[in-house]
């Protein structure tokens, strides 16, 4: 890929990474405040401002590059971030979010501030649109703050362009193919017959002939689903009680179905009366 276009892709990726990193920290702060004393909640904007300020301090101020830029071997070119530009960068990148939160959540009754905030947000959206068109045309200043301050990106000194590896993509494709294969094969496997044959190999329950009649009471449970029987039916070979649908489903899946309690072959089944056999 042409290095010029790769640099543009990296610039956009750096902005996405910065947004993702900030979201991770701010979401963690919100979850922490949810489990904190109530009086701390009203300081949420201030705490988020402190958090964003620390992120800005350890990236832009200390390294002259955001965390997203550092991960992609980018930085602001030359000595663009001098003292006055650093100050303006902080005001434009960090402070507006704090002002917005304060007005939006703590000054809800002041109509003038709410309308001003709405107009400001619309102006920022328009500026973002203009800057996006400008970036696509020139490849410079992908962020609104960078556009306003005239900042440009360059490769970090002594670093090479990132190499894109496809190992993880291959692994995901293999895993997705395996899951799809399993999903297509499983419906053709007769689980009930496989389970019966496995029990025969391991030693299935011994048959003991027709057992003493089982009375249907309020405490009787289906031998298959362990719930109160729906349309209770008994196996003719042993008299154990099942739901009609449990028996019908098992016989449809495995004609050689055997009782789960005693191992008797289920030749046939009949309805059980409400007051016993």
Protein Blocks (a to p, Z undefined) as FASTA:
>chain_A
ZZklmmmmmmmmmmmmmmmmmmmmmmmmmmmmmmgcfklmmmmmmmmmmmmmmmmmmmmm
mnopafklmmnopacehjllgfklmmmmmmmmmmmmmmmmmmmmmmmmlmklmmmmmmmm
mmmmmmmmmmmmmmmmnopajbfklmmnopacdddehiacddddfklmmmmmmmmmmmmm
mmmmmmmpcfklmmmmmmmmnopaddebjaddddddfkbccfklopacehiaddfklopa
cdfklmmmmmmmmmkbccfklopacfbacdddfkbZZ
